[in-house]
């Protein structure tokens, strides 16, 4: 069975986007290509167990095993050596991206204390959206009582076929992304 957001995309979002932007072909409608979830774990230089715990938490959140990221260059000020582990990341595609997006928008973001919406200006030139979260405890897969330390993460929503930032913003809004209003 297809994920709920994928069905919504096919039945509601594609016709709405075609009408809004005067697109003639369904294939020209912007779509969510992949979601990249990245955790930078600088404390892993001192203790590798911190990185392993972060990788386990990221695997629980996304449902996919993360890959370990290593430093490309040695930076003396940060006490990093080339090749030392500094973080982990997961790339979600196909049905997994829609499942994660659904949980992010409908469950995780509303659990943030004093949440007023996500910023509207986090789009890059290609129309991709990047969202930074301060803690992993907002996801229901993580037991808050068992957290030893809070860990932030970056979530990048890669949008394909978007000609402008407005098309990307409209797509995410139709998916249910809670953007901040101007009066906040």
Secondary structure by P-SEA (a helix, b strand, c coil): cccaaaaaaaccaaaaaaaaaccccccccccccbbbbbbbbccccccaaaaaaaaaaaaaaccbbbbbbbbccccccccccccccccccccccaaaaaaaaaaaacccccccccccccccccccccbbbbbbbcccccccccccccccbbbbbbbbbbbcccccaaaaaaaaaaaccccccccc
